[in-house]
């Protein structure tokens, strides 16, 4: 019985790792770049005061 529990736990860990690393690194890098660009746009808008107008709407 102990062996089955260890095997089930190991299998669960392997599945979790497979899901975590399913996306290839280049895709993740591309997504991070796109999100960083959006953050930069928002920060620039905040510096110009546009965020106040958008918040009021």
N, CA, C and O of each residue as an XYZ file, in Angstrom:
228
protein
N       0.830     -1.203      0.000
C       0.000      0.000      0.000
C       0.868      1.257      0.000
O       0.561      2.217     -0.707
N       1.951      1.263      0.786
C       2.835      2.427      0.823
C       3.420      2.716     -0.551
O       3.555      3.870     -0.956
N       3.763      1.652     -1.255
C       4.351      1.808     -2.578
C       3.386      2.515     -3.526
O       3.792      3.368     -4.316
N       2.108      2.154     -3.442
C       1.102      2.783     -4.306
C       0.952      4.270     -3.983
O       0.821      5.098     -4.884
N       0.972      4.595     -2.707
C       0.844      6.002     -2.319
C       2.037      6.803     -2.816
O       1.874      7.923     -3.301
N       3.227      6.244     -2.702
C       4.419      6.946     -3.189
C       4.361      7.120     -4.693
O       4.700      8.180     -5.219
N       3.924      6.064     -5.390
C       3.829      6.141     -6.848
C       2.788      7.170     -7.262
O       3.009      7.933     -8.203
N       1.658      7.197     -6.571
C       0.606      8.169     -6.897
C       1.105      9.590     -6.648
O       0.831     10.499     -7.432
N       1.840      9.775     -5.551
C       2.388     11.102     -5.259
C       3.402     11.538     -6.294
O       3.418     12.692     -6.720
N       4.250     10.603     -6.695
C       5.256     10.908     -7.715
C       4.587     11.235     -9.047
O       4.982     12.171     -9.742
N       3.580     10.456     -9.388
C       2.839     10.703    -10.628
C       2.194     12.085    -10.608
O       2.219     12.794    -11.614
N       1.622     12.469     -9.480
C       0.998     13.790     -9.359
C       2.038     14.896     -9.525
O       1.778     15.908    -10.175
N       3.215     14.698     -8.935
C       4.286     15.697     -9.063
C       4.745     15.827    -10.512
O       4.973     16.935    -10.998
N       4.879     14.716    -11.186
C       5.316     14.740    -12.589
C       4.275     15.431    -13.453
O       4.621     16.212    -14.340
N       3.011     15.151    -13.202
C       1.943     15.827    -13.973
C       1.969     17.330    -13.735
O       1.820     18.117    -14.670
N       2.158     17.723    -12.481
C       2.205     19.148    -12.153
C       3.374     19.824    -12.863
O       3.221     20.919    -13.403
N       4.528     19.184    -12.865
C       5.684     19.745    -13.562
C       5.448     19.821    -15.063
O       5.844     20.795    -15.704
N       4.810     18.809    -15.627
C       4.519     18.812    -17.061
C       3.605     19.971    -17.425
O       3.807     20.625    -18.449
N       2.595     20.231    -16.591
C       1.693     21.356    -16.848
C       2.424     22.679    -16.708
O       2.226     23.590    -17.511
N       3.267     22.787    -15.692
C       3.988     24.024    -15.426
C       4.922     24.392    -16.573
O       5.052     25.565    -16.922
N       5.562     23.401    -17.148
C       6.557     23.660    -18.181
C       6.063     23.297    -19.573
O       6.869     23.058    -20.472
N       4.751     23.251    -19.760
C       4.188     22.885    -21.055
C       4.431     23.957    -22.108
O       4.609     23.638    -23.284
N       4.442     25.229    -21.702
C       4.677     26.315    -22.653
C       6.175     26.460    -22.906
O       6.957     26.576    -21.963
N       6.568     26.452    -24.154
C       7.987     26.637    -24.463
C       8.462     28.032    -24.053
O       7.685     28.987    -24.044
N       9.718     28.132    -23.723
C      10.295     29.385    -23.257
C      10.097     30.540    -24.236
O       9.752     31.634    -23.791
N      10.294     30.361    -25.539
C      10.089     31.508    -26.453
C       8.675     32.088    -26.387
O       8.498     33.299    -26.514
N       7.685     31.249    -26.192
C       6.312     31.740    -26.088
C       6.150     32.559    -24.819
O       5.527     33.621    -24.833
N       6.709     32.068    -23.724
C       6.627     32.804    -22.463
C       7.355     34.146    -22.564
O       6.866     35.154    -22.052
N       8.510     34.167    -23.213
C       9.267     35.407    -23.380
C       8.451     36.403    -24.201
O       8.431     37.596    -23.898
N       7.786     35.914    -25.229
C       6.948     36.790    -26.065
C       5.794     37.374    -25.251
O       5.492     38.562    -25.367
N       5.152     36.549    -24.432
C       4.043     37.024    -23.607
C       4.517     38.068    -22.596
O       3.839     39.070    -22.369
N       5.663     37.834    -22.001
C       6.207     38.795    -21.042
C       6.514     40.113    -21.740
O       6.250     41.181    -21.187
N       7.063     40.053    -22.939
C       7.346     41.275    -23.692
C       6.088     42.071    -23.991
O       6.076     43.296    -23.874
N       5.029     41.371    -24.376
C       3.764     42.048    -24.677
C       3.177     42.685    -23.418
O       2.685     43.813    -23.461
N       3.229     41.973    -22.315
C       2.707     42.527    -21.064
C       3.555     43.698    -20.579
O       3.017     44.671    -20.049
N       4.852     43.620    -20.749
C       5.731     44.723    -20.347
C       5.421     45.977    -21.168
O       5.454     47.090    -20.644
N       5.123     45.794    -22.444
C       4.772     46.937    -23.292
C       3.470     47.582    -22.810
O       3.350     48.807    -22.798
N       2.504     46.763    -22.416
C       1.242     47.307    -21.912
C       1.455     48.081    -20.617
O       0.876     49.149    -20.420
N       2.284     47.540    -19.742
C       2.578     48.219    -18.481
C       3.249     49.561    -18.775
O       2.910     50.572    -18.160
N       4.183     49.573    -19.695
C       4.881     50.819    -20.047
C       3.890     51.853    -20.581
O       3.977     53.033    -20.241
N       2.954     51.411    -21.413
C       1.935     52.335    -21.930
C       1.097     52.914    -20.794
O       0.813     54.111    -20.778
N       0.710     52.086    -19.865
C      -0.092     52.562    -18.734
C       0.696     53.542    -17.870
O       0.153     54.549    -17.416
N       1.957     53.251    -17.646
C       2.782     54.154    -16.845
C       2.942     55.512    -17.527
O       2.883     56.552    -16.871
N       3.143     55.499    -18.834
C       3.261     56.764    -19.567
C       1.959     57.543    -19.512
O       1.970     58.767    -19.379
N       0.830     56.835    -19.613
C      -0.470     57.506    -19.544
C      -0.665     58.131    -18.157
O      -1.207     59.229    -18.031
N      -0.222     57.424    -17.135
C      -0.358     57.956    -15.776
C       0.495     59.215    -15.606
O       0.074     60.161    -14.940
N       1.673     59.234    -16.194
C       2.537     60.407    -16.098
C       1.911     61.613    -16.776
O       2.109     62.748    -16.341
N       1.166     61.375    -17.825
C       0.537     62.464    -18.563
C      -0.806     62.868    -17.958
O      -1.415     63.842    -18.401
N      -1.264     62.142    -16.967
C      -2.523     62.477    -16.321
C      -3.736     61.886    -16.991
O      -4.861     62.187    -16.593
N      -3.544     61.046    -18.005
C      -4.686     60.451    -18.694
C      -5.451     59.503    -17.790
O      -6.653     59.312    -17.971
N      -4.783     58.916    -16.834
C      -5.452     57.941    -15.971
C      -6.559     58.590    -15.153
O      -7.535     57.937    -14.784
N      -6.401     59.885    -14.872
C      -7.441     60.580    -14.104
C      -8.727     60.704    -14.927
O      -9.827     60.523    -14.404
N      -8.577     61.015    -16.221
C      -9.751     61.144    -17.070
C     -10.428     59.796    -17.254
O     -11.656     59.714    -17.230
N      -9.649     58.744    -17.438
C     -10.220     57.410    -17.633
C     -10.919     56.941    -16.357
O     -11.962     56.291    -16.437
N     -10.381     57.248    -15.211
C     -10.967     56.828    -13.936
C     -12.291     57.546    -13.702
O     -13.192     56.983    -13.081
N     -12.425     58.766    -14.184
C     -13.633     59.556    -13.962
C     -14.786     59.063    -14.847
O     -15.949     59.327    -14.542
N     -14.484     58.368    -15.914
C     -15.522     57.927    -16.845
C     -16.278     56.746    -16.327
O     -17.187     56.254    -16.995
